[in-house]
Amino acid sequence: MTSSQTHPTILHADQEHAGLRTAVFVALFVFLVAAFFGIQALLAALGAVDYAFVASCGLALPVALGVVWVLEKLLKRYWPSGRSVTLIRDGIQLQTETDTRWEITRAHEPVPLFWYFNMLGWQRGGRERRVPRSWLCLAAQLKSGKKEAVVYTFLPRNKARTWLSRQDDIQFHEISPREVYDNSLRARIGGPSRPEIPAAVLTGKDGEYWLAERRRWTEGFELPAQEFELFMNHIQTTLEL
């Protein structure tokens, strides 16, 4: 596969970071109140006093949601998390929010690992809870000595199928979160949390994938679908996977 990508190309990771989510929540409340009183005042000015209150209640939420949707798109574009994956000519460069940087290039001879799992049948939390249950998580790890990078995305099943049905060297292996997550009633009442992965799982046939998945929880770089595709095509071409 050839690539005409211009380098370097910065892919901003974790676009739905905590600061952005807080800002969106506050903005929704503000615009909801503003829309309610704004619509009510407009209808009153037009002489529709009799049903101004009811109409304001019905219209305020969709108006506020529409405005916040646009605002969220703008915030994702202009307020990055500080974490990024940069595509460079001979590999990739990673940067964290604390400005720590490292590179993985062809010279490092990285070992790739690809895996996926679905969102059904286990107790999700955080970002995963906001993903539709019918979607899949696809993840890739590049590891060379102490250097490693875990990049992942969430995709609808029909779009994920493009990656899962490939017949080349990029083969995604399925793991099942139900093997390690506690789905008992007591765990559900206590709220979602990352599990301790049993030693039997880590030493089993999927052990290397679960070690990488555990790394994804704390170090992973989430990319939107389009950027994940750029990343995958780039590493396949540049690192000759």
C-alpha positions as CSV (number, residue, x, y, z in Angstrom):
1,M,0.0,0.0,0.0
2,T,1.4,3.4,-1.0
3,S,0.8,6.7,0.8
4,S,0.9,10.3,-0.5
5,Q,0.7,11.6,3.1
6,T,2.6,14.8,3.8
7,H,4.9,14.6,6.8
8,P,4.8,15.4,9.6
9,T,1.1,15.0,10.1
10,I,-0.2,15.6,13.7
11,L,-3.2,13.4,14.8
12,H,-4.7,14.9,18.0
13,A,-5.7,12.1,20.4
14,D,-8.3,11.9,23.2
15,Q,-10.5,14.7,21.7
16,E,-13.2,14.1,24.3
17,H,-10.9,15.0,27.2
18,A,-12.1,15.9,30.7
19,G,-11.8,19.7,30.2
20,L,-13.8,19.6,27.0
21,R,-16.5,17.4,28.6
22,T,-16.9,19.8,31.5
23,A,-17.1,22.8,29.2
24,V,-19.8,21.1,27.2
25,F,-21.8,20.2,30.3
26,V,-21.7,23.8,31.6
27,A,-22.5,25.1,28.1
28,L,-25.5,22.9,27.8
29,F,-27.0,24.2,31.0
30,V,-26.2,27.8,30.1
31,F,-27.7,27.6,26.6
32,L,-30.7,25.6,27.9
33,V,-31.6,28.5,30.2
34,A,-30.8,31.1,27.6
35,A,-32.9,29.3,25.0
36,F,-35.9,29.0,27.3
37,F,-36.0,32.7,28.2
38,G,-35.0,33.8,24.7
39,I,-37.8,31.8,23.1
40,Q,-40.3,32.9,25.7
41,A,-39.4,36.6,25.2
42,L,-39.6,36.2,21.4
43,L,-43.0,34.6,21.4
44,A,-44.3,37.2,23.9
45,A,-43.1,40.0,21.6
46,L,-45.0,38.3,18.8
47,G,-48.1,38.3,20.8
48,A,-48.2,34.6,21.5
49,V,-48.3,35.0,25.3
50,D,-50.9,32.2,25.8
51,Y,-48.6,29.4,24.8
52,A,-45.2,31.0,25.2
53,F,-44.3,29.0,28.3
54,V,-45.2,25.6,26.9
55,A,-43.5,26.3,23.6
56,S,-40.4,27.5,25.3
57,C,-40.2,24.3,27.3
58,G,-40.6,22.2,24.2
59,L,-38.1,24.2,22.0
60,A,-35.4,25.1,24.5
61,L,-33.8,21.6,24.7
62,P,-33.4,21.0,20.9
63,V,-32.2,24.5,20.4
64,A,-29.6,24.2,23.2
65,L,-28.5,20.7,22.0
66,G,-28.0,22.1,18.5
67,V,-25.9,25.0,19.7
68,V,-23.8,22.8,22.0
69,W,-23.3,20.3,19.2
70,V,-21.7,23.0,17.0
71,L,-19.7,24.3,20.0
72,E,-18.4,20.8,20.8
73,K,-17.2,20.4,17.2
74,L,-15.3,23.7,17.4
75,L,-13.9,22.9,20.8
76,K,-12.5,19.5,19.5
77,R,-10.8,21.4,16.7
78,Y,-9.3,24.3,18.7
79,W,-8.9,22.8,22.2
80,P,-6.7,19.7,21.9
81,S,-5.9,17.4,24.9
82,G,-2.2,17.9,24.4
83,R,-1.7,14.2,23.5
84,S,-0.9,13.5,19.9
85,V,0.4,10.9,17.5
86,T,2.6,12.5,14.8
87,L,3.2,10.7,11.5
88,I,6.8,11.2,10.5
89,R,8.7,10.0,7.5
90,D,10.2,6.9,9.0
91,G,7.7,6.1,11.8
92,I,5.6,7.9,14.5
93,Q,6.2,10.4,17.3
94,L,4.1,10.3,20.5
95,Q,3.5,13.3,22.8
96,T,1.7,13.4,26.1
97,E,0.0,16.2,27.9
98,T,3.1,16.7,30.0
99,D,5.1,17.3,26.8
100,T,6.9,14.0,27.1
101,R,7.9,12.8,23.6
102,W,9.3,9.7,22.1
103,E,9.6,8.1,18.6
104,I,9.2,4.7,17.2
105,T,10.8,4.3,13.8
106,R,11.6,1.6,11.3
107,A,15.1,1.5,12.7
108,H,13.7,0.3,16.1
109,E,12.1,-2.7,14.4
110,P,8.9,-2.5,16.4
111,V,6.7,-5.5,17.0
112,P,3.1,-4.9,16.1
113,L,0.0,-6.3,17.9
114,F,-3.6,-5.8,16.9
115,W,-6.7,-6.6,18.8
116,Y,-10.4,-5.7,19.2
117,F,-13.4,-6.3,21.4
118,N,-17.1,-5.4,21.5
119,M,-19.0,-3.2,23.9
120,L,-21.6,-5.8,24.9
121,G,-21.9,-8.0,28.1
122,W,-19.6,-6.2,30.5
123,Q,-19.6,-3.2,32.9
124,R,-18.3,-0.3,31.0
125,G,-17.1,3.0,32.4
126,G,-15.7,6.3,31.3
127,R,-15.3,6.9,27.6
128,E,-16.4,3.4,26.8
129,R,-19.8,4.0,28.5
130,R,-20.5,6.8,26.0
131,V,-19.9,4.5,23.0
132,P,-22.9,2.7,21.5
133,R,-23.1,-1.0,22.6
134,S,-23.1,-2.2,19.0
135,W,-19.7,-0.7,18.3
136,L,-16.2,-2.2,18.6
137,C,-12.9,-1.0,19.9
138,L,-9.9,-1.6,17.6
139,A,-6.4,-1.2,19.0
140,A,-2.9,-1.4,17.8
141,Q,0.4,-1.6,19.8
142,L,3.9,-1.0,18.5
143,K,6.6,-2.1,20.9
144,S,10.4,-1.9,20.7
145,G,12.3,-2.6,23.9
146,K,11.1,-0.1,26.4
147,K,9.4,2.1,23.8
148,E,5.8,1.4,23.1
149,A,2.7,3.0,21.7
150,V,-0.9,2.0,22.0
151,V,-3.4,3.6,19.6
152,Y,-7.1,2.8,19.4
153,T,-10.5,3.9,18.1
154,F,-14.2,3.0,18.4
155,L,-16.0,2.0,15.3
156,P,-19.5,0.9,14.2
157,R,-19.5,-2.8,13.4
158,N,-20.0,-2.3,9.6
159,K,-16.9,0.1,9.5
160,A,-14.8,-2.2,11.7
161,R,-15.5,-5.1,9.3
162,T,-13.2,-3.4,6.8
163,W,-10.3,-3.9,9.1
164,L,-11.3,-7.3,10.6
165,S,-11.7,-8.9,7.1
166,R,-8.3,-7.9,5.8
167,Q,-6.1,-10.7,4.4
168,D,-2.7,-9.0,4.8
169,D,-0.3,-9.0,7.7
170,I,-2.6,-6.8,9.8
171,Q,-4.8,-9.3,11.6
172,F,-6.9,-8.1,14.6
173,H,-7.4,-10.7,17.3
174,E,-10.6,-10.7,19.4
175,I,-10.5,-10.6,23.1
176,S,-13.5,-10.8,25.4
177,P,-13.8,-8.3,28.3
178,R,-16.2,-10.7,30.0
179,E,-13.3,-12.9,30.9
180,V,-11.9,-10.2,33.3
181,Y,-14.7,-7.8,34.2
182,D,-16.9,-8.5,37.2
183,N,-20.5,-8.3,36.1
184,S,-22.1,-9.3,39.4
185,L,-24.9,-7.3,40.9
186,R,-22.5,-6.0,43.7
187,A,-20.0,-4.8,41.1
188,R,-22.8,-3.0,39.2
189,I,-24.0,-1.2,42.3
190,G,-20.4,-0.2,43.2
191,G,-19.9,1.4,39.8
192,P,-17.5,0.6,36.9
193,S,-13.8,0.1,37.5
194,R,-10.9,-1.4,35.8
195,P,-10.4,-5.0,36.9
196,E,-7.4,-6.9,38.1
197,I,-6.6,-9.3,35.2
198,P,-6.3,-12.8,36.6
199,A,-2.8,-14.4,36.3
200,A,-4.4,-17.3,34.4
201,V,-5.6,-14.9,31.7
202,L,-2.2,-13.1,31.5
203,T,-0.4,-16.4,31.0
204,G,-3.0,-17.9,28.7
205,K,-3.3,-17.8,24.9
206,D,-4.4,-14.2,24.9
207,G,-2.0,-13.0,27.6
208,E,0.0,-10.6,25.3
209,Y,-3.2,-9.0,24.1
210,W,-4.4,-8.5,27.7
211,L,-1.1,-7.0,28.7
212,A,-1.5,-4.6,25.8
213,E,-5.1,-3.9,26.7
214,R,-4.1,-3.1,30.3
215,R,-1.6,-0.6,28.8
216,R,-4.4,0.9,26.7
217,W,-6.3,1.8,29.8
218,T,-3.6,4.1,31.1
219,E,-1.4,5.0,28.2
220,G,-3.6,4.6,25.1
221,F,-4.1,7.3,22.5
222,E,-7.6,7.4,21.2
223,L,-8.1,8.6,17.6
224,P,-11.2,9.4,15.6
225,A,-12.0,6.8,12.9
226,Q,-10.5,8.8,10.0
227,E,-7.3,9.5,11.9
228,F,-7.0,5.9,13.0
229,E,-7.2,4.9,9.4
230,L,-4.4,7.3,8.5
231,F,-2.3,5.9,11.4
232,M,-2.8,2.3,10.3
233,N,-2.1,3.0,6.6
234,H,1.0,5.0,7.7
235,I,2.5,2.3,9.9
236,Q,1.9,-0.4,7.4
237,T,3.7,1.6,4.7
238,T,6.4,3.2,6.7
239,L,7.3,0.4,9.1
240,E,6.7,-2.2,6.4
241,L,4.4,-4.3,8.5
